[in-house]
Amino acid sequence: MIQLVDLKKQYKTIKKDVDAAIRGVVNNTDFIMGEDLRQFEKEFAQFCTSKFAVGVDSGTGALELALHALGIKQGDEVIVPCFTFYATASAVASVGAKPVFVDVDDETGNMDPEGLEKAVTPKTKAIIPVHLFGQPVDMSKIVSFAKRHNLYLIEDTAQSHGAKYKMENVGWKTAGSVGIMGCFSFYPGKNLGAYGDGGAIITNSEEIADKLKLLRDYGRTAKYEHSILGFNRRLDTIQAAILRVKLKKLAKWNAARRKNADLYDKLLSQIGVRTIKISPFTEPVRHVYAIRVPNRDALAEHLKKNGVATGVHYPIPLHLQKSFADLGYKKGDFPVAEKMAEEILSLPMYPELKESEIKKIAGHIKQFYKK
């Protein structure tokens, strides 16, 4: 079986260094807020071309703490895309604010800037674009919109570690480094994945970084002294140690993903399969390789029978999730996202995926559509 993501293959390439990193933390019994965490934060901030990074417990935790740090609260509204992972919107709801959905671009699946003006109200305080599948949003337009309406801009960079985008009159920037904060997930299957949950927030503001460090650790200024209401949102030292090993490989892994995606693009274009369009102002990191096809479920079953695992990112747009029913959205409100949810199919994608395996997958897809 060709797995959708194969972490065992990755582990074999870094086993010696990862095992040594884990032993080091255990031998030092340095489990909470340890030295590897401090070093990882410095190294990850540098990788993201940002001044500060704050390790937290998950990508969801990163989004929630970012909103808390900005004082987003009940009665406020935050604009988010309706086609993304659940946490982008649930984080908004968790601080008592209202997620306001917008549709996505038909070719990329990213937030469509054209729909933003209709989403703004006097209650809008922030916008959270998601760099979906490893490809950045059109940030020139998003930044312009946020400035025009005096909104906080938080980048959901959970799927785009190391991706870049070119902005008008600015040049190339690293995903997550333009907004007031960039929020990352280190879920195991991510381009930079921990061996459990993990996340980080990057920012160029020392004041915000200091507040995030308080928020993640009970608002603590000394062992039993708490200056603000905080949470238990820390990144474990052992996960930071593992991430330090992997971070050294990330640029190489991202390049391998792009090479694999380019081969998919070439082979699938020859058989007329629709792929996610890559915008010329981006350098994506191809976290998910998604195609859009009719008879999606039948194709997935065909591939499964032929030893190829697939996934669906995402089968239900957020505005149609039961947990957001009280927001009053209905089917038909965001037609692009709804159509994508019916057609989207994720194919195997990871750095160790072989050229022969990609050709085999493309061959099975070609066979399916010849029936």
Residue, then its C-alpha position, 0 to 999 in steps of 0.5 A: m500500500i502506498q500510504l497517504v503520508d508515510l512517517k515510518k519512511q521519514y523516521k528511518t532517515i533521521k532515526k539516529d539523530v531523533d533517538a539521540a535527541i529524545r535520550g538527551v531530554v530524558n537523561n537531563t529530565d528536562f521535560i517542561m520549558g527546557e533548553d531544547l524548547r528555547q533553542f528551537e524557538k530561536e531556530f524556528a524564528q530564524f527559519c521563518t525570517s521572524k524575530f520571535a517564535v513561541g512554542v505552544d501545545s498545538g496549532t489550535g492552541a496557537l490560534e487561540l492564544a493569538l486571539h487572546a493576545l489581541g484581546i479578541k472577545q465576545g461580541d467581536e467578529v473574525i473573518v475566516p475562509c469556509f474551506t479549511f480545517y475546523a480549528t481555524a474557526s473553532a479557535v475564534a468561537s473559543v474566545g467567544a467571538k463570531p467566525v464570519f465565513v468567506d468563500v474560496d478561490d476556485e483554482t487554489g482553494n485559498m481565501d478569495p479576496e473578492g468576497l472580503e468587503k461583504a464580510v466586514t461589519p463594525k464588529t470585525k476585529a481580525i482576519i485569518p487567511v489560511h495558506l491551504f495545502g502549502q500554498p500561500v494566499d494572495m497576501s498583497k490583497i489581504v494586507s491591503f484589505a486589513k489595513r484599509h479596515n484597520l484589522y488584525l491579520i493573523e496568518d494560519t500557517a499550519q500547512s505551509h512551513g517554509a512557503k514563500y510569497k511575493m508581495e507588491n513593492v515588498g518582494w519575497k516573504t516567508a509565510g507567517s511573517v507578514g501578519i501580526m502573528g503566524c500560527f503553525s501546527f506541528y501535528p505529525g503529518k505536517n511538513l514539520g511534524a512532531y511525534g505528538d501534538g505541537g505548535a508555534i506562533i511567530t511574531n515581530s513584536e517583542e511585546i506580543a511574544d512576551k504576552l504569548k509566553l505568559l498566556r501559554d504558562y498560566g500567566r506565570t511570572a514566578k513559580y506561584e505568581h500569576s500576572i494575567l489569566g493564562f492557560n496550560r499551552r506549553l510545547d513539551t521539551i521532548q517535542a522541541a528536541i525532535l523538531r530541532v532535528k527535523l527543522k534541519k531537513l525541512a528545506k530539503w524535504n520541501a524541495a522534494r515535495r515540490k519535485n513530486a508535485d511537479l511530476y504529478d502535475k505533468l502526468l495528470s495534466q496529460i489525462g485531463v485531471r484538474t489539479i490545484k493551480i499554483s500562483p506565480f507569486t508563490e513558492p509552495v511547500r505542497h503539504v497536501y497534493a489535491i486534485r478535483v475530480p467527478n466521481r471522487d468517491a469511486l476513484a478513491e475506492h478504485l485507488k484503494k483496491n489498487g493499493v493507494a491510500t487517499g484522503v479528503h481535505y475537506p468533505i464538509p465546508l465549515h459553514l455547513q458543520k453542525s457545530f456552526a449551525d447557530l451562525g445561520y449559514k445555509k447550503g448555497d451560501f458559498p458555492v465554490a467551497e461546496k463544489m470543492a468539497e464534493e470533488i477534492l481528493s488528496l493523493p499520497m504526498y511526502p518527501e520520500l515518495k518515489e517517482s515510480e510510485i507517482k507514475k503508478i498512481a497516475g496510471h491507476i487514475k488514467q485506468f479509472y477514467k478510461k472505463 
